[in-house]
Every structure is written in structure tokens, then in C-alpha cells.
Amino acid sequence: MKWGLKIGVIFSAVFAVLLLTVVVNASGGNPPPWWNNPQGYSSWRQGGATAGPVIVNAYSYTVSILVENVPLPTAHKQVWMQVEWVSDDAGVVVSEPPSIAWSYVGCEEPWEDTMPMLPAGPYVPELPSEYPFGQEYAAVITPQPACEQIEVTFTDMTPTTPDNTFTIWYNIQVQTLCFDNTTSVKIRRLLATSLWPYALAIPGIALGGIFITKRRKRSAT
């Protein structure tokens, strides 16, 4: 492989690694960087449900949460949810991925569609907390609907009696963000700000590669 081509390959690889690093850092992990809306997005929404003690005379208990929005056909909606709970029965868990349904006309049925939310990893509630168990979930809806309905089902996976009974305390927080043109501009600014050190370093790498290539050509002649 010619040195000029090698330098080009190295330059591209370095740029890709740096860009990937910036994007990963900007994503924030669990939860996303827009959680609690520190950037002040006008399209940010939230909903939730907190209760307990709830005595459940059954094998499962379902909580329904509504989040109202403004429909926007040119945007998509990101949804993030944190579920915290504790029960007098250690076998009570979120039995399946919560389901999310949405409507483009409002929070009245029928719903347009329904899909499971994706597990986003275990969530450890911040101490001190009365909830020792936690889980996070995420979803993306395109285009942005007028309303979302999320259902979270707690199930006793180790029932001991035919007529099962358990008590549960829970705290569910849902936050959503519409990614429209305004949000995209702010994200591009974030990336541009994060990339400025690399913008200074990458030309130096490229110039260094060109210099090395020319030196080798002169030595060869």
C-alpha cells in the first residue's frame, strides 16, 4: 500500500474514533442527557405515577400512564422511563417490557399502534431511597404523536397461594423529547462545541502525515 493511501486510511480511522467518542459522550448513557430537561427544550414533556402501599389481590398489577404532546409530522419522539418499586413479596418484578401506545388525535381511544418498550438497562435508585429495585426503558415514535399511553405490569413470579396477594410501592417517571428542527440545531451546536479540540488536532495529524510522505519520497529518490 502506498504511503499516501496509508496516511489517508489512518486519518479516516482517527477521525472516526474521535467522532464516535464525542457522540458516545454526548449521549450520556442512562438516563439520556435531556433527562430533567437541563437544556430547557420546549418540546420536553413528563408524566408518571407514584403510589403505595397498594394491596393487590391477584397475580399482577398494571399501572397506566398518559403523556400528552402536540402532534408534529416532521419530528420524532424519544421516550425514557424509570421504574422503581418494592414489595413485601421478593418475587414481584416488572414481568414483561412495558407497552407503549400512541394516538395522533389525543388521549382518547382508539390508539394508532402499540409496541413494547426496550429495556435500557438496570437502574439503581439514588440513596437514600425506599425503592431498592429499578429498571429503565426507552422507545422512539415516528412521527411525533399527540399522546402516549404506557402500561407497566408488576407480576408475582413466585406465588405461594392459589389466591395470591401482595403489597407494592412504586414510583414511575416518564420523560419525552421531540426531536424537531430546533432540537437538532442545539444538538449540532453541542457536537460542534465538543469537536473543537479535535478540529485543531486533526489538521495537525493530516499535515504530519503529508510531511512524512514527502520525506519518504525524497529519500527514495
C-alpha positions as CSV (number, residue, x, y, z in Angstrom):
1,M,0.0,0.0,0.0
2,K,1.3,3.5,-0.9
3,W,2.2,5.8,1.9
4,G,-0.3,8.4,0.8
5,L,-3.1,5.9,0.9
6,K,-1.9,4.6,4.3
7,I,-1.9,8.1,5.7
8,G,-5.4,8.6,4.3
9,V,-6.6,5.4,5.9
10,I,-5.0,6.4,9.3
11,F,-6.5,9.9,9.1
12,S,-10.0,8.5,8.4
13,A,-9.7,6.0,11.2
14,V,-8.6,8.6,13.7
15,F,-11.4,11.0,12.8
16,A,-14.0,8.2,13.1
17,V,-12.7,7.2,16.5
18,L,-12.7,10.8,17.7
19,L,-16.2,11.5,16.3
20,L,-17.5,8.2,17.9
21,T,-16.1,9.3,21.2
22,V,-17.8,12.6,21.1
23,V,-21.1,11.1,20.1
24,V,-20.9,8.5,22.9
25,N,-20.0,11.1,25.5
26,A,-22.9,13.4,24.3
27,S,-25.4,10.5,24.5
28,G,-25.0,10.5,28.3
29,G,-25.9,6.8,28.8
30,N,-28.6,6.1,31.4
31,P,-30.6,8.3,31.5
32,P,-30.2,10.5,28.4
33,P,-28.6,14.0,28.7
34,W,-32.0,15.6,28.3
35,W,-33.4,13.9,31.4
36,N,-35.0,16.5,33.7
37,N,-34.6,19.0,30.8
38,P,-31.4,20.9,31.9
39,Q,-31.2,22.3,28.3
40,G,-34.6,23.8,28.6
41,Y,-36.2,22.2,25.5
42,S,-39.7,23.5,24.9
43,S,-40.8,20.1,23.4
44,W,-39.9,18.2,26.7
45,R,-42.8,16.5,28.4
46,Q,-43.1,14.3,31.5
47,G,-45.6,12.1,33.3
48,G,-45.6,9.4,35.9
49,A,-47.3,7.6,38.8
50,T,-46.4,7.1,42.4
51,A,-48.4,5.0,44.9
52,G,-48.2,2.7,47.8
53,P,-48.9,0.7,49.7
54,V,-51.2,-0.9,47.1
55,I,-52.7,-4.3,48.2
56,V,-53.1,-6.5,45.1
57,N,-55.4,-9.5,45.4
58,A,-54.2,-11.1,42.2
59,Y,-51.0,-12.3,40.5
60,S,-50.3,-9.0,38.7
61,Y,-51.0,-5.3,38.8
62,T,-50.9,-2.9,35.9
63,V,-50.2,0.9,36.0
64,S,-51.2,3.1,33.1
65,I,-49.5,6.5,32.4
66,L,-50.6,9.1,29.9
67,V,-48.2,11.8,28.4
68,E,-49.8,14.5,26.3
69,N,-47.9,16.1,23.4
70,V,-48.5,18.2,20.3
71,P,-48.5,16.1,17.1
72,L,-45.8,17.0,14.7
73,P,-45.4,15.0,11.4
74,T,-41.8,16.3,10.8
75,A,-40.4,15.2,14.1
76,H,-39.9,12.0,16.1
77,K,-40.5,11.4,19.8
78,Q,-37.9,9.8,22.2
79,V,-39.4,8.3,25.4
80,W,-37.4,7.3,28.5
81,M,-38.9,5.7,31.6
82,Q,-37.5,4.9,35.1
83,V,-39.4,2.3,37.2
84,E,-38.7,1.9,40.9
85,W,-40.5,-0.5,43.2
86,V,-40.5,-2.5,46.4
87,S,-42.9,-5.2,47.6
88,D,-43.5,-7.4,50.6
89,D,-43.0,-10.3,48.2
90,A,-39.5,-10.6,46.7
91,G,-40.9,-12.3,43.7
92,V,-42.7,-9.2,42.4
93,V,-41.0,-7.7,39.3
94,V,-41.8,-5.9,36.1
95,S,-42.8,-9.1,34.3
96,E,-42.5,-8.0,30.7
97,P,-41.3,-5.0,28.8
98,P,-43.9,-2.2,29.3
99,S,-46.1,-1.5,26.3
100,I,-46.5,2.0,24.7
101,A,-49.4,3.0,22.6
102,W,-49.9,6.4,20.8
103,S,-52.5,8.5,19.1
104,Y,-52.3,11.4,16.7
105,V,-55.6,12.9,17.8
106,G,-55.4,12.9,21.6
107,C,-55.5,10.8,24.7
108,E,-58.7,9.0,23.7
109,E,-59.0,5.6,22.2
110,P,-58.6,4.0,19.8
111,W,-54.8,4.1,19.8
112,E,-52.9,4.1,16.5
113,D,-50.5,1.3,17.4
114,T,-48.8,-0.4,20.3
115,M,-45.3,-1.8,20.8
116,P,-43.1,-3.0,23.7
117,M,-40.6,-0.5,25.2
118,L,-37.0,-1.7,25.0
119,P,-35.1,-2.4,28.3
120,A,-32.4,0.3,28.6
121,G,-30.5,-1.4,31.5
122,P,-30.9,-1.9,35.2
123,Y,-31.5,1.3,37.2
124,V,-30.2,1.7,40.8
125,P,-32.3,4.3,42.6
126,E,-30.2,7.0,44.3
127,L,-29.8,6.6,48.0
128,P,-31.5,7.3,50.3
129,S,-34.4,5.6,48.6
130,E,-37.3,3.5,49.7
131,Y,-37.2,1.6,46.4
132,P,-34.4,-1.0,46.2
133,F,-35.4,-2.2,42.7
134,G,-35.3,-0.3,39.4
135,Q,-35.4,-0.6,35.7
136,E,-35.1,1.7,32.7
137,Y,-36.9,1.5,29.3
138,A,-36.9,3.5,26.1
139,A,-38.8,3.9,22.9
140,V,-38.9,6.0,19.7
141,I,-42.1,7.0,17.9
142,T,-42.2,8.5,14.4
143,P,-43.8,10.9,13.7
144,Q,-44.5,12.6,17.0
145,P,-48.0,11.7,18.2
146,A,-50.4,13.8,20.3
147,C,-50.4,11.4,23.2
148,E,-48.7,8.3,24.6
149,Q,-50.1,5.6,26.9
150,I,-47.6,3.4,28.8
151,E,-48.6,0.3,30.7
152,V,-46.3,-1.2,33.3
153,T,-47.2,-4.6,34.8
154,F,-45.9,-5.8,38.1
155,T,-46.2,-9.6,38.5
156,D,-45.6,-12.0,41.3
157,M,-43.3,-14.6,39.7
158,T,-43.3,-16.8,42.8
159,P,-46.9,-17.0,44.1
160,T,-47.4,-19.2,47.1
161,T,-51.1,-19.4,47.4
162,P,-54.0,-20.1,44.9
163,D,-55.5,-16.7,45.6
164,N,-52.3,-14.6,45.5
165,T,-51.9,-11.3,47.4
166,F,-49.0,-8.9,47.6
167,T,-48.4,-5.3,48.5
168,I,-46.4,-3.0,46.3
169,W,-44.9,0.6,46.5
170,Y,-43.8,2.1,43.2
171,N,-42.5,5.3,41.5
172,I,-42.6,5.6,37.7
173,Q,-41.2,8.6,35.9
174,V,-41.6,9.1,32.2
175,Q,-40.0,11.9,30.2
176,T,-40.1,12.5,26.5
177,L,-38.5,14.8,24.0
178,C,-39.5,15.8,20.5
179,F,-36.6,15.9,18.1
180,D,-37.6,18.7,15.7
181,N,-35.5,21.3,13.8
182,T,-34.9,23.4,16.9
183,T,-33.7,20.4,18.9
184,S,-31.5,19.2,16.0
185,V,-29.8,22.6,15.9
186,K,-29.0,22.5,19.6
187,I,-27.5,19.0,19.2
188,R,-25.4,20.1,16.3
189,R,-24.1,23.0,18.4
190,L,-23.3,20.6,21.2
191,L,-21.3,18.4,18.8
192,A,-19.5,21.4,17.3
193,T,-18.6,22.6,20.8
194,S,-17.4,19.1,21.7
195,L,-15.4,18.7,18.5
196,W,-13.4,21.9,18.6
197,P,-10.2,20.4,20.2
198,Y,-10.3,17.6,17.6
199,A,-10.8,20.2,14.9
200,L,-7.4,21.6,15.9
201,A,-5.7,18.2,16.3
202,I,-6.9,16.5,13.2
203,P,-5.3,19.0,10.7
204,G,-2.1,18.6,12.6
205,I,-2.3,14.9,12.1
206,A,-3.0,15.3,8.4
207,L,-0.1,17.8,7.9
208,G,2.2,15.5,9.8
209,G,1.2,12.6,7.5
210,I,1.8,14.7,4.4
211,F,5.2,15.8,5.7
212,I,6.2,12.2,6.4
213,T,5.0,11.1,3.0
214,K,7.1,13.8,1.2
215,R,10.2,13.0,3.3
216,R,10.0,9.3,2.3
217,K,9.6,10.2,-1.4
218,R,12.7,12.4,-1.2
219,S,14.6,9.7,0.5
220,A,13.6,7.2,-2.2
221,T,14.9,9.5,-5.0
